[in-house]
């Protein structure tokens, strides 16, 4: 069991020291930035979409048993 833990630890530390870890982190940041930009563009182009989504979420919360008294 201890050998497995040491093996996992060595693999994780080896990955973090590798250049691939930095590349992976950069890709995650790029994908996150693009996602935020797309969401902001959709909200900017169709502001009624945001109110529709909020209305749908409030209706869904109100439909849950025991959550009838929650107001949005």
PDB file with one MODEL, atoms N, CA, C and O in Angstrom:
MODEL        1
ATOM      1  N   UNK A   1       0.824  -1.196   0.000  1.00  0.00           N
ATOM      2  CA  UNK A   1       0.000   0.000   0.000  1.00  0.00           C
ATOM      3  C   UNK A   1       0.865   1.256   0.000  1.00  0.00           C
ATOM      4  O   UNK A   1       0.597   2.212  -0.729  1.00  0.00           O
ATOM      5  N   UNK A   2       1.898   1.238   0.822  1.00  0.00           N
ATOM      6  CA  UNK A   2       2.781   2.394   0.902  1.00  0.00           C
ATOM      7  C   UNK A   2       3.503   2.594  -0.425  1.00  0.00           C
ATOM      8  O   UNK A   2       3.728   3.729  -0.845  1.00  0.00           O
ATOM      9  N   UNK A   3       3.864   1.508  -1.080  1.00  0.00           N
ATOM     10  CA  UNK A   3       4.548   1.620  -2.369  1.00  0.00           C
ATOM     11  C   UNK A   3       3.648   2.275  -3.414  1.00  0.00           C
ATOM     12  O   UNK A   3       4.120   3.046  -4.250  1.00  0.00           O
ATOM     13  N   UNK A   4       2.364   1.972  -3.367  1.00  0.00           N
ATOM     14  CA  UNK A   4       1.421   2.578  -4.312  1.00  0.00           C
ATOM     15  C   UNK A   4       1.334   4.082  -4.063  1.00  0.00           C
ATOM     16  O   UNK A   4       1.319   4.871  -5.008  1.00  0.00           O
ATOM     17  N   UNK A   5       1.278   4.477  -2.790  1.00  0.00           N
ATOM     18  CA  UNK A   5       1.218   5.895  -2.462  1.00  0.00           C
ATOM     19  C   UNK A   5       2.481   6.622  -2.920  1.00  0.00           C
ATOM     20  O   UNK A   5       2.396   7.735  -3.438  1.00  0.00           O
ATOM     21  N   UNK A   6       3.647   6.010  -2.737  1.00  0.00           N
ATOM     22  CA  UNK A   6       4.894   6.621  -3.197  1.00  0.00           C
ATOM     23  C   UNK A   6       4.921   6.725  -4.718  1.00  0.00           C
ATOM     24  O   UNK A   6       5.406   7.712  -5.271  1.00  0.00           O
ATOM     25  N   UNK A   7       4.398   5.699  -5.392  1.00  0.00           N
ATOM     26  CA  UNK A   7       4.360   5.717  -6.852  1.00  0.00           C
ATOM     27  C   UNK A   7       3.460   6.852  -7.355  1.00  0.00           C
ATOM     28  O   UNK A   7       3.828   7.578  -8.279  1.00  0.00           O
ATOM     29  N   UNK A   8       2.293   6.999  -6.751  1.00  0.00           N
ATOM     30  CA  UNK A   8       1.371   8.067  -7.140  1.00  0.00           C
ATOM     31  C   UNK A   8       2.002   9.426  -6.859  1.00  0.00           C
ATOM     32  O   UNK A   8       1.913  10.338  -7.681  1.00  0.00           O
ATOM     33  N   UNK A   9       2.631   9.558  -5.708  1.00  0.00           N
ATOM     34  CA  UNK A   9       3.289  10.815  -5.351  1.00  0.00           C
ATOM     35  C   UNK A   9       4.390  11.157  -6.362  1.00  0.00           C
ATOM     36  O   UNK A   9       4.492  12.300  -6.807  1.00  0.00           O
ATOM     37  N   UNK A  10       5.198  10.179  -6.715  1.00  0.00           N
ATOM     38  CA  UNK A  10       6.273  10.418  -7.685  1.00  0.00           C
ATOM     39  C   UNK A  10       5.724  10.803  -9.055  1.00  0.00           C
ATOM     40  O   UNK A  10       6.283  11.665  -9.732  1.00  0.00           O
ATOM     41  N   UNK A  11       4.631  10.165  -9.461  1.00  0.00           N
ATOM     42  CA  UNK A  11       4.028  10.491 -10.762  1.00  0.00           C
ATOM     43  C   UNK A  11       3.479  11.918 -10.763  1.00  0.00           C
ATOM     44  O   UNK A  11       3.671  12.657 -11.729  1.00  0.00           O
ATOM     45  N   UNK A  12       2.800  12.302  -9.685  1.00  0.00           N
ATOM     46  CA  UNK A  12       2.227  13.652  -9.605  1.00  0.00           C
ATOM     47  C   UNK A  12       3.343  14.696  -9.574  1.00  0.00           C
ATOM     48  O   UNK A  12       3.271  15.702 -10.280  1.00  0.00           O
ATOM     49  N   UNK A  13       4.361  14.463  -8.770  1.00  0.00           N
ATOM     50  CA  UNK A  13       5.467  15.417  -8.699  1.00  0.00           C
ATOM     51  C   UNK A  13       6.221  15.481 -10.021  1.00  0.00           C
ATOM     52  O   UNK A  13       6.661  16.553 -10.435  1.00  0.00           O
ATOM     53  N   UNK A  14       6.370  14.355 -10.673  1.00  0.00           N
ATOM     54  CA  UNK A  14       7.027  14.344 -11.972  1.00  0.00           C
ATOM     55  C   UNK A  14       6.229  15.100 -13.011  1.00  0.00           C
ATOM     56  O   UNK A  14       6.800  15.802 -13.845  1.00  0.00           O
ATOM     57  N   UNK A  15       4.907  14.965 -12.969  1.00  0.00           N
ATOM     58  CA  UNK A  15       4.057  15.688 -13.912  1.00  0.00           C
ATOM     59  C   UNK A  15       4.130  17.185 -13.670  1.00  0.00           C
ATOM     60  O   UNK A  15       4.171  17.970 -14.617  1.00  0.00           O
ATOM     61  N   UNK A  16       4.145  17.586 -12.387  1.00  0.00           N
ATOM     62  CA  UNK A  16       4.173  19.010 -12.067  1.00  0.00           C
ATOM     63  C   UNK A  16       5.498  19.659 -12.477  1.00  0.00           C
ATOM     64  O   UNK A  16       5.527  20.844 -12.808  1.00  0.00           O
ATOM     65  N   UNK A  17       6.572  18.909 -12.457  1.00  0.00           N
ATOM     66  CA  UNK A  17       7.866  19.439 -12.861  1.00  0.00           C
ATOM     67  C   UNK A  17       8.022  19.445 -14.374  1.00  0.00           C
ATOM     68  O   UNK A  17       8.903  20.111 -14.917  1.00  0.00           O
ATOM     69  N   UNK A  18       7.170  18.708 -15.039  1.00  0.00           N
ATOM     70  CA  UNK A  18       7.249  18.575 -16.488  1.00  0.00           C
ATOM     71  C   UNK A  18       6.637  19.805 -17.155  1.00  0.00           C
ATOM     72  O   UNK A  18       5.801  20.490 -16.566  1.00  0.00           O
ATOM     73  N   UNK A  19       7.051  20.071 -18.356  1.00  0.00           N
ATOM     74  CA  UNK A  19       6.521  21.205 -19.112  1.00  0.00           C
ATOM     75  C   UNK A  19       5.065  20.971 -19.529  1.00  0.00           C
ATOM     76  O   UNK A  19       4.335  21.926 -19.794  1.00  0.00           O
ATOM     77  N   UNK A  20       4.650  19.721 -19.587  1.00  0.00           N
ATOM     78  CA  UNK A  20       3.262  19.421 -19.965  1.00  0.00           C
ATOM     79  C   UNK A  20       2.269  19.979 -18.955  1.00  0.00           C
ATOM     80  O   UNK A  20       1.161  20.364 -19.329  1.00  0.00           O
ATOM     81  N   UNK A  21       2.647  20.027 -17.690  1.00  0.00           N
ATOM     82  CA  UNK A  21       1.745  20.574 -16.669  1.00  0.00           C
ATOM     83  C   UNK A  21       1.480  22.051 -16.924  1.00  0.00           C
ATOM     84  O   UNK A  21       0.349  22.520 -16.800  1.00  0.00           O
ATOM     85  N   UNK A  22       2.525  22.770 -17.277  1.00  0.00           N
ATOM     86  CA  UNK A  22       2.357  24.193 -17.574  1.00  0.00           C
ATOM     87  C   UNK A  22       1.494  24.381 -18.818  1.00  0.00           C
ATOM     88  O   UNK A  22       0.634  25.262 -18.852  1.00  0.00           O
ATOM     89  N   UNK A  23       1.718  23.564 -19.830  1.00  0.00           N
ATOM     90  CA  UNK A  23       0.907  23.645 -21.046  1.00  0.00           C
ATOM     91  C   UNK A  23      -0.558  23.341 -20.744  1.00  0.00           C
ATOM     92  O   UNK A  23      -1.451  24.020 -21.250  1.00  0.00           O
ATOM     93  N   UNK A  24      -0.805  22.330 -19.928  1.00  0.00           N
ATOM     94  CA  UNK A  24      -2.175  21.976 -19.566  1.00  0.00           C
ATOM     95  C   UNK A  24      -2.860  23.125 -18.837  1.00  0.00           C
ATOM     96  O   UNK A  24      -4.012  23.453 -19.120  1.00  0.00           O
ATOM     97  N   UNK A  25      -2.143  23.734 -17.896  1.00  0.00           N
ATOM     98  CA  UNK A  25      -2.705  24.861 -17.157  1.00  0.00           C
ATOM     99  C   UNK A  25      -3.011  26.030 -18.087  1.00  0.00           C
ATOM    100  O   UNK A  25      -4.039  26.691 -17.937  1.00  0.00           O
ATOM    101  N   UNK A  26      -2.132  26.287 -19.040  1.00  0.00           N
ATOM    102  CA  UNK A  26      -2.373  27.364 -19.991  1.00  0.00           C
ATOM    103  C   UNK A  26      -3.594  27.075 -20.859  1.00  0.00           C
ATOM    104  O   UNK A  26      -4.388  27.976 -21.130  1.00  0.00           O
ATOM    105  N   UNK A  27      -3.748  25.836 -21.292  1.00  0.00           N
ATOM    106  CA  UNK A  27      -4.929  25.472 -22.086  1.00  0.00           C
ATOM    107  C   UNK A  27      -6.206  25.642 -21.280  1.00  0.00           C
ATOM    108  O   UNK A  27      -7.219  26.097 -21.811  1.00  0.00           O
ATOM    109  N   UNK A  28      -6.168  25.281 -20.004  1.00  0.00           N
ATOM    110  CA  UNK A  28      -7.349  25.442 -19.147  1.00  0.00           C
ATOM    111  C   UNK A  28      -7.702  26.923 -19.018  1.00  0.00           C
ATOM    112  O   UNK A  28      -8.876  27.288 -19.069  1.00  0.00           O
ATOM    113  N   UNK A  29      -6.687  27.777 -18.851  1.00  0.00           N
ATOM    114  CA  UNK A  29      -6.939  29.216 -18.778  1.00  0.00           C
ATOM    115  C   UNK A  29      -7.523  29.750 -20.078  1.00  0.00           C
ATOM    116  O   UNK A  29      -8.442  30.569 -20.052  1.00  0.00           O
ATOM    117  N   UNK A  30      -7.008  29.302 -21.202  1.00  0.00           N
ATOM    118  CA  UNK A  30      -7.520  29.755 -22.498  1.00  0.00           C
ATOM    119  C   UNK A  30      -8.970  29.323 -22.686  1.00  0.00           C
ATOM    120  O   UNK A  30      -9.807  30.122 -23.107  1.00  0.00           O
ATOM    121  N   UNK A  31      -9.270  28.065 -22.377  1.00  0.00           N
ATOM    122  CA  UNK A  31     -10.638  27.564 -22.527  1.00  0.00           C
ATOM    123  C   UNK A  31     -11.585  28.331 -21.600  1.00  0.00           C
ATOM    124  O   UNK A  31     -12.704  28.656 -21.997  1.00  0.00           O
ATOM    125  N   UNK A  32     -11.153  28.621 -20.379  1.00  0.00           N
ATOM    126  CA  UNK A  32     -11.974  29.394 -19.451  1.00  0.00           C
ATOM    127  C   UNK A  32     -12.232  30.804 -19.953  1.00  0.00           C
ATOM    128  O   UNK A  32     -13.350  31.310 -19.854  1.00  0.00           O
ATOM    129  N   UNK A  33     -11.203  31.434 -20.490  1.00  0.00           N
ATOM    130  CA  UNK A  33     -11.365  32.786 -21.029  1.00  0.00           C
ATOM    131  C   UNK A  33     -12.313  32.829 -22.208  1.00  0.00           C
ATOM    132  O   UNK A  33     -13.139  33.735 -22.322  1.00  0.00           O
ATOM    133  N   UNK A  34     -12.191  31.845 -23.088  1.00  0.00           N
ATOM    134  CA  UNK A  34     -13.086  31.775 -24.250  1.00  0.00           C
ATOM    135  C   UNK A  34     -14.519  31.534 -23.793  1.00  0.00           C
ATOM    136  O   UNK A  34     -15.452  32.123 -24.336  1.00  0.00           O
ATOM    137  N   UNK A  35     -14.695  30.671 -22.798  1.00  0.00           N
ATOM    138  CA  UNK A  35     -16.043  30.391 -22.288  1.00  0.00           C
ATOM    139  C   UNK A  35     -16.689  31.647 -21.710  1.00  0.00           C
ATOM    140  O   UNK A  35     -17.863  31.918 -21.963  1.00  0.00           O
ATOM    141  N   UNK A  36     -15.928  32.403 -20.942  1.00  0.00           N
ATOM    142  CA  UNK A  36     -16.460  33.643 -20.361  1.00  0.00           C
ATOM    143  C   UNK A  36     -16.806  34.634 -21.466  1.00  0.00           C
ATOM    144  O   UNK A  36     -17.842  35.296 -21.401  1.00  0.00           O
ATOM    145  N   UNK A  37     -15.951  34.742 -22.478  1.00  0.00           N
ATOM    146  CA  UNK A  37     -16.215  35.670 -23.579  1.00  0.00           C
ATOM    147  C   UNK A  37     -17.488  35.287 -24.331  1.00  0.00           C
ATOM    148  O   UNK A  37     -18.274  36.160 -24.699  1.00  0.00           O
ATOM    149  N   UNK A  38     -17.694  34.001 -24.560  1.00  0.00           N
ATOM    150  CA  UNK A  38     -18.893  33.547 -25.265  1.00  0.00           C
ATOM    151  C   UNK A  38     -20.141  33.838 -24.441  1.00  0.00           C
ATOM    152  O   UNK A  38     -21.147  34.298 -24.981  1.00  0.00           O
ATOM    153  N   UNK A  39     -20.086  33.576 -23.147  1.00  0.00           N
ATOM    154  CA  UNK A  39     -21.244  33.840 -22.287  1.00  0.00           C
ATOM    155  C   UNK A  39     -21.557  35.335 -22.261  1.00  0.00           C
ATOM    156  O   UNK A  39     -22.721  35.725 -22.353  1.00  0.00           O
ATOM    157  N   UNK A  40     -20.528  36.174 -22.137  1.00  0.00           N
ATOM    158  CA  UNK A  40     -20.756  37.623 -22.144  1.00  0.00           C
ATOM    159  C   UNK A  40     -21.314  38.102 -23.472  1.00  0.00           C
ATOM    160  O   UNK A  40     -22.159  38.997 -23.498  1.00  0.00           O
ATOM    161  N   UNK A  41     -20.859  37.523 -24.572  1.00  0.00           N
ATOM    162  CA  UNK A  41     -21.366  37.910 -25.891  1.00  0.00           C
ATOM    163  C   UNK A  41     -22.836  37.530 -26.031  1.00  0.00           C
ATOM    164  O   UNK A  41     -23.629  38.312 -26.555  1.00  0.00           O
ATOM    165  N   UNK A  42     -23.201  36.355 -25.574  1.00  0.00           N
ATOM    166  CA  UNK A  42     -24.602  35.922 -25.676  1.00  0.00           C
ATOM    167  C   UNK A  42     -25.495  36.818 -24.832  1.00  0.00           C
ATOM    168  O   UNK A  42     -26.584  37.194 -25.265  1.00  0.00           O
ATOM    169  N   UNK A  43     -25.045  37.161 -23.637  1.00  0.00           N
ATOM    170  CA  UNK A  43     -25.843  38.029 -22.762  1.00  0.00           C
ATOM    171  C   UNK A  43     -25.935  39.441 -23.346  1.00  0.00           C
ATOM    172  O   UNK A  43     -26.980  40.084 -23.244  1.00  0.00           O
ATOM    173  N   UNK A  44     -24.854  39.926 -23.956  1.00  0.00           N
ATOM    174  CA  UNK A  44     -24.862  41.271 -24.528  1.00  0.00           C
ATOM    175  C   UNK A  44     -25.769  41.357 -25.751  1.00  0.00           C
ATOM    176  O   UNK A  44     -26.434  42.371 -25.966  1.00  0.00           O
ATOM    177  N   UNK A  45     -25.797  40.296 -26.550  1.00  0.00           N
ATOM    178  CA  UNK A  45     -26.599  40.316 -27.781  1.00  0.00           C
ATOM    179  C   UNK A  45     -28.076  40.124 -27.474  1.00  0.00           C
ATOM    180  O   UNK A  45     -28.925  40.794 -28.063  1.00  0.00           O
ATOM    181  N   UNK A  46     -28.388  39.224 -26.563  1.00  0.00           N
ATOM    182  CA  UNK A  46     -29.792  38.933 -26.244  1.00  0.00           C
ATOM    183  C   UNK A  46     -30.014  39.068 -24.742  1.00  0.00           C
ATOM    184  O   UNK A  46     -29.979  38.067 -24.026  1.00  0.00           O
ATOM    185  N   UNK A  47     -30.243  40.296 -24.246  1.00  0.00           N
ATOM    186  CA  UNK A  47     -30.453  40.476 -22.805  1.00  0.00           C
ATOM    187  C   UNK A  47     -31.717  39.782 -22.302  1.00  0.00           C
ATOM    188  O   UNK A  47     -31.808  39.447 -21.121  1.00  0.00           O
ATOM    189  N   UNK A  48     -32.684  39.564 -23.180  1.00  0.00           N
ATOM    190  CA  UNK A  48     -33.902  38.879 -22.736  1.00  0.00           C
ATOM    191  C   UNK A  48     -33.620  37.420 -22.402  1.00  0.00           C
ATOM    192  O   UNK A  48     -34.363  36.798 -21.643  1.00  0.00           O
ATOM    193  N   UNK A  49     -32.552  36.879 -22.965  1.00  0.00           N
ATOM    194  CA  UNK A  49     -32.179  35.494 -22.674  1.00  0.00           C
ATOM    195  C   UNK A  49     -31.824  35.341 -21.201  1.00  0.00           C
ATOM    196  O   UNK A  49     -32.181  34.345 -20.573  1.00  0.00           O
ATOM    197  N   UNK A  50     -31.127  36.321 -20.655  1.00  0.00           N
ATOM    198  CA  UNK A  50     -30.741  36.265 -19.245  1.00  0.00           C
ATOM    199  C   UNK A  50     -31.966  36.266 -18.343  1.00  0.00           C
ATOM    200  O   UNK A  50     -32.030  35.497 -17.384  1.00  0.00           O
ATOM    201  N   UNK A  51     -32.934  37.116 -18.638  1.00  0.00           N
ATOM    202  CA  UNK A  51     -34.139  37.144 -17.797  1.00  0.00           C
ATOM    203  C   UNK A  51     -34.937  35.856 -17.959  1.00  0.00           C
ATOM    204  O   UNK A  51     -35.550  35.390 -16.998  1.00  0.00           O
ATOM    205  N   UNK A  52     -34.942  35.279 -19.142  1.00  0.00           N
ATOM    206  CA  UNK A  52     -35.636  34.010 -19.359  1.00  0.00           C
ATOM    207  C   UNK A  52     -34.992  32.886 -18.564  1.00  0.00           C
ATOM    208  O   UNK A  52     -35.685  32.056 -17.974  1.00  0.00           O
ATOM    209  N   UNK A  53     -33.669  32.860 -18.549  1.00  0.00           N
ATOM    210  CA  UNK A  53     -32.963  31.827 -17.785  1.00  0.00           C
ATOM    211  C   UNK A  53     -33.233  31.996 -16.297  1.00  0.00           C
ATOM    212  O   UNK A  53     -33.485  31.014 -15.598  1.00  0.00           O
ATOM    213  N   UNK A  54     -33.181  33.236 -15.804  1.00  0.00           N
ATOM    214  CA  UNK A  54     -33.447  33.469 -14.385  1.00  0.00           C
ATOM    215  C   UNK A  54     -34.875  33.082 -14.014  1.00  0.00           C
ATOM    216  O   UNK A  54     -35.107  32.515 -12.946  1.00  0.00           O
ATOM    217  N   UNK A  55     -35.823  33.383 -14.881  1.00  0.00           N
ATOM    218  CA  UNK A  55     -37.207  32.995 -14.630  1.00  0.00           C
ATOM    219  C   UNK A  55     -37.346  31.473 -14.587  1.00  0.00           C
ATOM    220  O   UNK A  55     -38.038  30.929 -13.726  1.00  0.00           O
ATOM    221  N   UNK A  56     -36.690  30.798 -15.513  1.00  0.00           N
ATOM    222  CA  UNK A  56     -36.736  29.331 -15.532  1.00  0.00           C
ATOM    223  C   UNK A  56     -36.114  28.719 -14.294  1.00  0.00           C
ATOM    224  O   UNK A  56     -36.633  27.742 -13.755  1.00  0.00           O
ATOM    225  N   UNK A  57     -35.005  29.287 -13.838  1.00  0.00           N
ATOM    226  CA  UNK A  57     -34.354  28.772 -12.628  1.00  0.00           C
ATOM    227  C   UNK A  57     -35.243  28.989 -11.419  1.00  0.00           C
ATOM    228  O   UNK A  57     -35.380  28.097 -10.582  1.00  0.00           O
ATOM    229  N   UNK A  58     -35.850  30.168 -11.315  1.00  0.00           N
ATOM    230  CA  UNK A  58     -36.753  30.436 -10.187  1.00  0.00           C
ATOM    231  C   UNK A  58     -37.960  29.497 -10.206  1.00  0.00           C
ATOM    232  O   UNK A  58     -38.379  29.000  -9.161  1.00  0.00           O
ATOM    233  N   UNK A  59     -38.513  29.258 -11.386  1.00  0.00           N
ATOM    234  CA  UNK A  59     -39.642  28.337 -11.497  1.00  0.00           C
ATOM    235  C   UNK A  59     -39.230  26.920 -11.108  1.00  0.00           C
ATOM    236  O   UNK A  59     -39.993  26.204 -10.459  1.00  0.00           O
ATOM    237  N   UNK A  60     -38.025  26.520 -11.505  1.00  0.00           N
ATOM    238  CA  UNK A  60     -37.551  25.174 -11.167  1.00  0.00           C
ATOM    239  C   UNK A  60     -37.340  25.039  -9.663  1.00  0.00           C
ATOM    240  O   UNK A  60     -37.666  24.004  -9.082  1.00  0.00           O
ATOM    241  N   UNK A  61     -36.796  26.080  -9.027  1.00  0.00           N
ATOM    242  CA  UNK A  61     -36.598  26.030  -7.577  1.00  0.00           C
ATOM    243  C   UNK A  61     -37.932  25.988  -6.865  1.00  0.00           C
ATOM    244  O   UNK A  61     -38.089  25.258  -5.886  1.00  0.00           O
ATOM    245  N   UNK A  62     -38.897  26.760  -7.341  1.00  0.00           N
ATOM    246  CA  UNK A  62     -40.230  26.767  -6.724  1.00  0.00           C
ATOM    247  C   UNK A  62     -40.933  25.428  -6.886  1.00  0.00           C
ATOM    248  O   UNK A  62     -41.776  25.064  -6.065  1.00  0.00           O
ATOM    249  N   UNK A  63     -40.593  24.696  -7.933  1.00  0.00           N
ATOM    250  CA  UNK A  63     -41.234  23.406  -8.171  1.00  0.00           C
ATOM    251  C   UNK A  63     -40.693  22.281  -7.317  1.00  0.00           C
ATOM    252  O   UNK A  63     -41.282  21.201  -7.278  1.00  0.00           O
ATOM    253  N   UNK A  64     -39.578  22.509  -6.627  1.00  0.00           N
ATOM    254  CA  UNK A  64     -39.007  21.467  -5.768  1.00  0.00           C
ATOM    255  C   UNK A  64     -39.810  21.400  -4.477  1.00  0.00           C
ATOM    256  O   UNK A  64     -40.110  22.420  -3.857  1.00  0.00           O
ATOM    257  N   UNK A  65     -40.148  20.186  -4.091  1.00  0.00           N
ATOM    258  CA  UNK A  65     -40.941  19.992  -2.893  1.00  0.00           C
ATOM    259  C   UNK A  65     -40.182  20.513  -1.675  1.00  0.00           C
ATOM    260  O   UNK A  65     -39.032  20.135  -1.451  1.00  0.00           O
ATOM    261  N   UNK A  66     -40.807  21.361  -0.906  1.00  0.00           N
ATOM    262  CA  UNK A  66     -40.194  21.940   0.276  1.00  0.00           C
ATOM    263  C   UNK A  66     -39.543  23.282   0.002  1.00  0.00           C
ATOM    264  O   UNK A  66     -39.072  23.941   0.929  1.00  0.00           O
ATOM    265  N   UNK A  67     -39.509  23.697  -1.256  1.00  0.00           N
ATOM    266  CA  UNK A  67     -38.863  24.971  -1.597  1.00  0.00           C
ATOM    267  C   UNK A  67     -39.899  25.984  -2.110  1.00  0.00           C
ATOM    268  O   UNK A  67     -39.533  26.948  -2.782  1.00  0.00           O
ATOM    269  N   UNK A  68     -41.160  25.778  -1.806  1.00  0.00           N
ATOM    270  CA  UNK A  68     -42.213  26.645  -2.316  1.00  0.00           C
ATOM    271  C   UNK A  68     -42.100  28.071  -1.775  1.00  0.00           C
ATOM    272  O   UNK A  68     -42.525  29.021  -2.433  1.00  0.00           O
ATOM    273  N   UNK A  69     -41.532  28.218  -0.588  1.00  0.00           N
ATOM    274  CA  UNK A  69     -41.470  29.538   0.060  1.00  0.00           C
ATOM    275  C   UNK A  69     -40.251  30.350  -0.366  1.00  0.00           C
ATOM    276  O   UNK A  69     -40.099  31.492   0.070  1.00  0.00           O
ATOM    277  N   UNK A  70     -39.396  29.803  -1.189  1.00  0.00           N
ATOM    278  CA  UNK A  70     -38.204  30.513  -1.629  1.00  0.00           C
ATOM    279  C   UNK A  70     -38.593  31.496  -2.700  1.00  0.00           C
ATOM    280  O   UNK A  70     -39.286  31.141  -3.654  1.00  0.00           O
ATOM    281  N   UNK A  71     -38.151  32.738  -2.552  1.00  0.00           N
ATOM    282  CA  UNK A  71     -38.461  33.749  -3.574  1.00  0.00           C
ATOM    283  C   UNK A  71     -37.160  34.194  -4.228  1.00  0.00           C
ATOM    284  O   UNK A  71     -36.121  34.297  -3.576  1.00  0.00           O
ATOM    285  N   UNK A  72     -37.239  34.450  -5.508  1.00  0.00           N
ATOM    286  CA  UNK A  72     -36.047  34.883  -6.264  1.00  0.00           C
ATOM    287  C   UNK A  72     -35.995  36.381  -6.359  1.00  0.00           C
ATOM    288  O   UNK A  72     -35.068  36.930  -6.955  1.00  0.00           O
TER     289      UNK A  72
ENDMDL
END
